[in-house]
Amino acid sequence: MLPPTFDANIPCLFIAGWLGGMGLIANALIQGVQAIEGIAKKNQRAPATRLDVLIVGAGPAGMAASLTAKSLNLTYRTIEQESLG
Protein backbone atom coordinates (compact mmCIF):
# COMPACT_ATOMS: atom_id res chain seq x y z
CA MET A 1 0.00 0.00 0.00
CA LEU A 2 1.38 3.41 -0.96
CA PRO A 3 1.29 6.36 1.44
CA PRO A 4 -0.88 9.40 0.54
CA THR A 5 2.17 11.10 -0.99
CA PHE A 6 2.68 8.10 -3.36
CA ASP A 7 6.35 7.68 -2.34
CA ALA A 8 7.69 4.26 -3.36
CA ASN A 9 10.33 2.42 -1.32
CA ILE A 10 12.94 3.79 -3.73
CA PRO A 11 14.02 7.39 -2.96
CA CYS A 12 12.60 10.00 -5.36
CA LEU A 13 10.19 7.49 -6.97
CA PHE A 14 6.45 8.18 -6.83
CA ILE A 15 3.77 5.88 -8.21
CA ALA A 16 0.27 6.98 -9.22
CA GLY A 17 -2.49 5.81 -11.52
CA TRP A 18 -2.84 2.23 -12.68
CA LEU A 19 0.46 1.14 -11.08
CA GLY A 20 -0.73 2.67 -7.81
CA GLY A 21 -3.64 0.24 -7.73
CA MET A 22 -6.33 2.70 -8.77
CA GLY A 23 -7.45 1.91 -12.29
CA LEU A 24 -10.45 4.22 -12.34
CA ILE A 25 -9.85 7.36 -14.37
CA ALA A 26 -11.12 9.75 -11.69
CA ASN A 27 -8.87 8.16 -9.08
CA ALA A 28 -5.91 8.21 -11.47
CA LEU A 29 -6.44 11.94 -12.10
CA ILE A 30 -6.53 12.64 -8.37
CA GLN A 31 -3.42 10.54 -7.76
CA GLY A 32 -1.50 12.31 -10.53
CA VAL A 33 -2.29 15.69 -9.00
CA GLN A 34 -1.55 14.52 -5.45
CA ALA A 35 1.77 12.95 -6.43
CA ILE A 36 3.04 16.18 -8.01
CA GLU A 37 1.72 18.30 -5.15
CA GLY A 38 3.61 16.00 -2.76
CA ILE A 39 6.79 16.42 -4.78
CA ALA A 40 6.36 20.21 -4.84
CA LYS A 41 5.85 20.31 -1.06
CA LYS A 42 9.24 18.67 -0.54
CA ASN A 43 10.66 21.88 -2.04
CA GLN A 44 13.75 20.13 -3.41
CA ARG A 45 14.12 21.79 -6.79
CA ALA A 46 16.60 20.27 -9.20
CA PRO A 47 19.58 22.26 -10.51
CA ALA A 48 18.82 24.23 -13.69
CA THR A 49 20.35 21.49 -15.86
CA ARG A 50 18.01 18.78 -14.52
CA LEU A 51 14.29 18.12 -14.38
CA ASP A 52 12.29 18.39 -11.16
CA VAL A 53 9.99 15.61 -12.39
CA LEU A 54 10.05 12.90 -15.04
CA ILE A 55 6.55 11.62 -15.72
CA VAL A 56 6.46 8.18 -17.30
CA GLY A 57 3.20 7.53 -19.10
CA ALA A 58 0.63 9.94 -20.48
CA GLY A 59 -2.50 8.21 -19.29
CA PRO A 60 -4.94 9.99 -17.00
CA ALA A 61 -2.53 10.12 -14.04
CA GLY A 62 0.39 11.18 -16.22
CA MET A 63 -1.56 13.94 -17.94
CA ALA A 64 -2.91 15.22 -14.61
CA ALA A 65 0.62 15.10 -13.22
CA SER A 66 1.95 17.00 -16.24
CA LEU A 67 -0.66 19.74 -15.97
CA THR A 68 -0.09 20.06 -12.23
CA ALA A 69 3.70 20.23 -12.68
CA LYS A 70 3.20 22.98 -15.26
CA SER A 71 0.85 24.92 -12.98
CA LEU A 72 3.39 24.69 -10.12
CA ASN A 73 6.25 25.86 -12.37
CA LEU A 74 8.20 22.62 -11.98
CA THR A 75 10.55 21.60 -14.76
CA TYR A 76 9.20 18.32 -16.10
CA ARG A 77 9.15 15.98 -19.04
CA THR A 78 6.41 13.49 -19.88
CA ILE A 79 7.33 10.41 -21.87
CA GLU A 80 4.91 7.94 -23.46
CA GLN A 81 5.58 4.83 -25.51
CA GLU A 82 2.42 5.19 -27.59
CA SER A 83 1.14 8.20 -29.52
CA LEU A 84 -0.70 10.79 -27.44
CA GLY A 85 -4.45 11.20 -27.72
C-alpha atoms as a printed R data frame, in Angstrom:
   type eleno elety resid chain resno       x      y       z
1  ATOM     1    CA   MET     A     1   0.000  0.000   0.000
2  ATOM     2    CA   LEU     A     2   1.376  3.409  -0.958
3  ATOM     3    CA   PRO     A     3   1.288  6.360   1.443
4  ATOM     4    CA   PRO     A     4  -0.882  9.396   0.542
5  ATOM     5    CA   THR     A     5   2.174 11.103  -0.995
6  ATOM     6    CA   PHE     A     6   2.684  8.101  -3.356
7  ATOM     7    CA   ASP     A     7   6.346  7.675  -2.341
8  ATOM     8    CA   ALA     A     8   7.689  4.261  -3.356
9  ATOM     9    CA   ASN     A     9  10.327  2.421  -1.322
10 ATOM    10    CA   ILE     A    10  12.940  3.793  -3.732
11 ATOM    11    CA   PRO     A    11  14.019  7.386  -2.961
12 ATOM    12    CA   CYS     A    12  12.605  9.995  -5.359
13 ATOM    13    CA   LEU     A    13  10.193  7.490  -6.969
14 ATOM    14    CA   PHE     A    14   6.454  8.179  -6.827
15 ATOM    15    CA   ILE     A    15   3.766  5.885  -8.213
16 ATOM    16    CA   ALA     A    16   0.270  6.982  -9.223
17 ATOM    17    CA   GLY     A    17  -2.485  5.809 -11.516
18 ATOM    18    CA   TRP     A    18  -2.839  2.226 -12.679
19 ATOM    19    CA   LEU     A    19   0.460  1.145 -11.080
20 ATOM    20    CA   GLY     A    20  -0.729  2.668  -7.811
21 ATOM    21    CA   GLY     A    21  -3.638  0.238  -7.729
22 ATOM    22    CA   MET     A    22  -6.328  2.696  -8.774
23 ATOM    23    CA   GLY     A    23  -7.446  1.915 -12.287
24 ATOM    24    CA   LEU     A    24 -10.449  4.216 -12.343
25 ATOM    25    CA   ILE     A    25  -9.850  7.362 -14.374
26 ATOM    26    CA   ALA     A    26 -11.124  9.751 -11.691
27 ATOM    27    CA   ASN     A    27  -8.874  8.161  -9.081
28 ATOM    28    CA   ALA     A    28  -5.914  8.212 -11.469
29 ATOM    29    CA   LEU     A    29  -6.440 11.939 -12.098
30 ATOM    30    CA   ILE     A    30  -6.533 12.641  -8.374
31 ATOM    31    CA   GLN     A    31  -3.423 10.535  -7.761
32 ATOM    32    CA   GLY     A    32  -1.496 12.315 -10.526
33 ATOM    33    CA   VAL     A    33  -2.285 15.690  -8.996
34 ATOM    34    CA   GLN     A    34  -1.546 14.515  -5.452
35 ATOM    35    CA   ALA     A    35   1.774 12.950  -6.431
36 ATOM    36    CA   ILE     A    36   3.036 16.183  -8.008
37 ATOM    37    CA   GLU     A    37   1.722 18.301  -5.145
38 ATOM    38    CA   GLY     A    38   3.611 16.004  -2.757
39 ATOM    39    CA   ILE     A    39   6.792 16.423  -4.780
40 ATOM    40    CA   ALA     A    40   6.365 20.210  -4.837
41 ATOM    41    CA   LYS     A    41   5.850 20.311  -1.058
42 ATOM    42    CA   LYS     A    42   9.240 18.670  -0.537
43 ATOM    43    CA   ASN     A    43  10.661 21.882  -2.039
44 ATOM    44    CA   GLN     A    44  13.745 20.134  -3.405
45 ATOM    45    CA   ARG     A    45  14.123 21.793  -6.792
46 ATOM    46    CA   ALA     A    46  16.600 20.274  -9.205
47 ATOM    47    CA   PRO     A    47  19.577 22.256 -10.515
48 ATOM    48    CA   ALA     A    48  18.821 24.226 -13.685
49 ATOM    49    CA   THR     A    49  20.355 21.494 -15.862
50 ATOM    50    CA   ARG     A    50  18.008 18.779 -14.516
51 ATOM    51    CA   LEU     A    51  14.288 18.116 -14.376
52 ATOM    52    CA   ASP     A    52  12.291 18.392 -11.164
53 ATOM    53    CA   VAL     A    53   9.992 15.606 -12.389
54 ATOM    54    CA   LEU     A    54  10.055 12.898 -15.044
55 ATOM    55    CA   ILE     A    55   6.546 11.617 -15.721
56 ATOM    56    CA   VAL     A    56   6.456  8.177 -17.300
57 ATOM    57    CA   GLY     A    57   3.200  7.532 -19.097
58 ATOM    58    CA   ALA     A    58   0.631  9.940 -20.485
59 ATOM    59    CA   GLY     A    59  -2.500  8.207 -19.295
60 ATOM    60    CA   PRO     A    60  -4.945  9.994 -16.998
61 ATOM    61    CA   ALA     A    61  -2.529 10.117 -14.040
62 ATOM    62    CA   GLY     A    62   0.391 11.181 -16.223
63 ATOM    63    CA   MET     A    63  -1.558 13.940 -17.939
64 ATOM    64    CA   ALA     A    64  -2.913 15.217 -14.615
65 ATOM    65    CA   ALA     A    65   0.624 15.103 -13.219
66 ATOM    66    CA   SER     A    66   1.949 16.998 -16.243
67 ATOM    67    CA   LEU     A    67  -0.661 19.738 -15.971
68 ATOM    68    CA   THR     A    68  -0.088 20.061 -12.233
69 ATOM    69    CA   ALA     A    69   3.697 20.231 -12.682
70 ATOM    70    CA   LYS     A    70   3.195 22.983 -15.263
71 ATOM    71    CA   SER     A    71   0.854 24.918 -12.979
72 ATOM    72    CA   LEU     A    72   3.388 24.692 -10.122
73 ATOM    73    CA   ASN     A    73   6.250 25.859 -12.371
74 ATOM    74    CA   LEU     A    74   8.197 22.616 -11.985
75 ATOM    75    CA   THR     A    75  10.550 21.602 -14.758
76 ATOM    76    CA   TYR     A    76   9.203 18.324 -16.100
77 ATOM    77    CA   ARG     A    77   9.154 15.979 -19.043
78 ATOM    78    CA   THR     A    78   6.415 13.494 -19.881
79 ATOM    79    CA   ILE     A    79   7.329 10.407 -21.868
80 ATOM    80    CA   GLU     A    80   4.906  7.940 -23.462
81 ATOM    81    CA   GLN     A    81   5.580  4.829 -25.515
82 ATOM    82    CA   GLU     A    82   2.422  5.194 -27.595
83 ATOM    83    CA   SER     A    83   1.144  8.205 -29.517
84 ATOM    84    CA   LEU     A    84  -0.701 10.792 -27.443
85 ATOM    85    CA   GLY     A    85  -4.448 11.195 -27.725
